[in-house]
């Protein structure tokens, strides 16, 4: 197994875990906040999509597919505290955007050489992803980190553990 295959395995496993937690949730559950100041799932999913898009756009300018109009603004950190459901997209819209972004992520990953994966990232990313390979790896980890929060929400909503 080479580095690209290992990173792709990480991305695919993260997707399996995260999307498994999302696939059967109701709209009420998607907007449930597990604690004061905690983010609801819809905001988190939009955040994950826009952050993956932004990270890869920094690394490969001009290569990422367009996001739906206003998506970045709707999932900016300042929007995390908003409870008005009409301020956000449906999970179906977010999943369609995710699939477009992730397809491009995997395409870009497949085109990287070992030397490319060792390339240093822009200064704004170095504290959490010092190399291109680390940046690709971080994308799966980011989804799993949020999925851990979704496991708590699922339990609070009376759902059994999945994994």
Helices and strands as residue ranges (DSSP letters): H 3-22, H 27-30, H 41-59, H 71-74, G 77-79, G 85-87, H 91-110, H 114-117, G 123-125, H 132-156
